[in-house]
Amino acid sequence: MSFTAERCINLACERWILQTSSSVGNSFFAYLEQVELMAFFSGYPLFYAFIRVIALNLAGRGEIKSRLVVHLPHAYALVAALYLGLQLKSLFPDYSFERMHLPYLKAWGVAAVLFWLPAMAKHPVLSLLHSLVFFFFIVRDLFVESFASAGNSPLVKNDMKLFSVSLLLNLAAFVAILAISYLIRRFLRLKKSPVE
């Protein structure tokens, strides 16, 4: 099943209708912005933990281990750049900030672009701490729904779909960063080697 923008909007509509008590108030558009943030950033903490576990299991291969962990903030910054592109596209006609319903959360999400900077990328745990703000939305919904309803809630199902999309997006960004890094290293190696 492909996950398109129309499907994302349908999931957001279902989730908003199903959710009775929302921290974003009664604004449907504010809720859509929260869903966008969850779709981009909420899966990163689990992905970060998964890569760290893989890196620990590669104890004998120090070079591979260090490269995996070093590129985590870059992948997170790539996801943030994609999110920034989405926000700029939605603001396109007049670039007015009046239509923003969650400006602080959006600014926090866009701030992840700073992980392109070497000073920020040097500490991968900072990217994890940054993403925990968005992971909180998933945890909050799971916690609230576990006490509010007895059974499988459609809200939890939709949150898990968004979480899965976020995991896949972070995986794709990580693979793209690893591929680009490999191509750059290979190009530099070929450039340094003498031509026979």
RAQUIVEN-V282267 format. One record per pair of residues at least 24 apart in sequence whose C-alpha atoms are under 10 Angstrom apart, sorted by sequence separation. I is the first residue (numbers start at 1). J is the second residue. If there is no record, write none. Layout:
I:J / I:J
//
This chain:
8:32 / 11:35 / 12:36 / 48:72 / 109:133 / 138:162 / 47:72 / 48:73 / 84:109 / 85:110 / 108:133 / 109:134 / 138:163 / 9:35 / 83:109 / 84:110 / 108:134 / 8:35 / 9:36 / 83:110 / 84:111 / 8:36 / 44:72 / 48:76 / 80:108 / 81:109 / 82:110 / 84:112 / 105:133 / 135:163 / 80:109 / 81:110 / 83:112 / 84:113 / 105:134 / 79:109 / 80:110 / 81:111 / 83:113 / 8:39 / 44:75 / 79:110 / 80:111 / 81:112 / 82:113 / 44:76 / 77:109 / 80:112 / 81:113 / 77:110 / 79:112 / 80:113 / 81:114 / 77:111 / 78:112 / 79:113 / 80:114 / 41:76 / 44:79 / 77:112 / 78:113 / 80:115 / 81:116 / 40:76 / 76:112 / 77:113 / 80:116 / 76:113 / 77:114 / 78:115 / 41:79 / 74:112 / 76:114 / 77:115 / 78:116 / 40:79 / 41:80 / 73:112 / 74:113 / 76:115 / 77:116 / 40:80 / 73:113 / 74:114 / 75:115 / 76:116 / 77:117 / 73:114 / 74:115 / 75:116 / 40:82 / 41:83 / 73:115 / 74:116 / 37:80 / 40:83 / 72:115 / 73:116 / 74:117 / 39:83 / 73:117 / 74:118 / 77:121 / 73:118 / 76:121 / 37:83 / 74:120 / 36:83 / 73:120 / 74:121 / 73:121 / 76:124 / 72:121 / 73:122 / 36:86 / 71:121 / 73:123 / 74:124 / 77:127 / 36:87 / 70:121 / 71:122 / 72:123 / 73:124 / 76:127 / 70:122 / 72:124 / 73:125 / 75:127 / 76:128 / 70:123 / 71:124 / 72:125 / 73:126 / 74:127 / 33:87 / 69:123 / 70:124 / 73:127 / 76:130 / 69:124 / 72:127 / 73:128 / 76:131 / 69:125 / 72:128 / 33:100 / 34:101 / 33:101 / 34:102 / 37:105 / 41:109 / 30:99 / 32:101 / 33:102 / 37:106 / 40:109 / 29:99 / 30:100 / 31:101 / 32:102 / 33:103 / 36:106 / 29:100 / 30:101 / 31:102 / 34:105 / 37:108 / 38:109 / 41:112 / 29:101 / 30:102 / 33:105 / 34:106 / 37:109 / 28:101 / 29:102 / 30:103 / 33:106 / 37:110 / 27:101 / 48:124 / 24:101 / 48:125 / 24:102 / 48:127 / 49:128 / 45:125 / 48:128 / 47:128 / 45:127 / 46:128 / 44:127 / 45:128 / 48:131 / 44:128 / 45:129 / 45:130 / 44:130 / 45:131 / 44:131 / 45:132 / 79:166 / 82:169 / 43:131 / 44:132 / 41:130 / 42:131 / 43:132 / 45:134 / 46:135 / 41:131 / 42:132 / 44:134 / 45:135 / 79:169 / 40:131 / 41:132 / 42:133 / 43:134 / 44:135 / 78:169 / 79:170 / 82:173 / 41:133 / 42:134 / 43:135 / 78:170 / 79:171 / 38:131 / 41:134 / 42:135 / 76:169 / 79:172 / 40:134 / 41:135 / 42:136 / 75:169 / 76:170 / 78:172 / 79:173 / 38:133 / 39:134 / 42:137 / 43:138 / 75:170 / 76:171 / 78:173 / 79:174 / 37:133 / 38:134 / 42:138 / 75:171 / 77:173 / 78:174 / 37:134 / 38:135 / 42:139 / 75:172 / 76:173 / 37:135 / 38:136 / 72:170 / 75:173 / 76:174 / 78:176 / 35:134 / 38:137 / 74:173 / 75:174 / 78:177 / 34:134 / 37:137 / 38:138 / 74:174 / 75:175 / 72:173 / 73:174 / 75:176 / 76:177 / 35:137 / 72:174 / 75:177 / 34:137 / 71:174 / 74:177 / 75:178 / 71:175 / 74:178 / 72:177 / 68:174 / 71:177 / 72:178 / 71:178 / 68:178 / 71:181 / 67:178 / 23:137 / 67:181 / 42:159 / 43:160 / 46:163 / 22:141 / 43:162 / 44:163 / 47:166 / 48:167 / 39:159 / 42:162 / 43:163 / 47:167 / 51:171 / 38:159 / 41:162 / 42:163 / 43:164 / 46:167 / 47:168 / 19:141 / 39:161 / 40:162 / 41:163 / 42:164 / 43:165 / 44:166 / 45:167 / 48:170 / 21:144 / 39:162 / 40:163 / 42:165 / 43:166 / 44:167 / 47:170 / 48:171 / 51:174 / 35:159 / 38:162 / 39:163 / 41:165 / 42:166 / 43:167 / 44:168 / 46:170 / 47:171 / 37:162 / 38:163 / 39:164 / 40:165 / 41:166 / 42:167 / 43:168 / 44:169 / 45:170 / 19:145 / 36:162 / 39:165 / 40:166 / 41:167 / 43:169 / 44:170 / 35:162 / 38:165 / 39:166 / 40:167 / 43:170 / 44:171 / 47:174 / 38:166 / 39:167 / 40:168 / 41:169 / 42:170 / 43:171 / 37:166 / 39:168 / 40:169 / 41:170 / 36:166 / 39:169 / 40:170 / 18:153 / 19:154 / 18:154 / 19:155 / 18:155 / 17:155 / 15:154 / 16:155 / 14:154 / 15:155 / 14:155 / 15:156 / 15:157 / 11:154 / 12:155 / 15:158 / 11:155 / 14:158 / 15:159 / 11:157 / 12:158 / 11:158 / 12:159 / 11:159 / 8:158 / 11:161 / 12:162 / 11:162 / 8:161 / 8:162 / 8:165 / 3:161 / 3:162 / 3:165
//
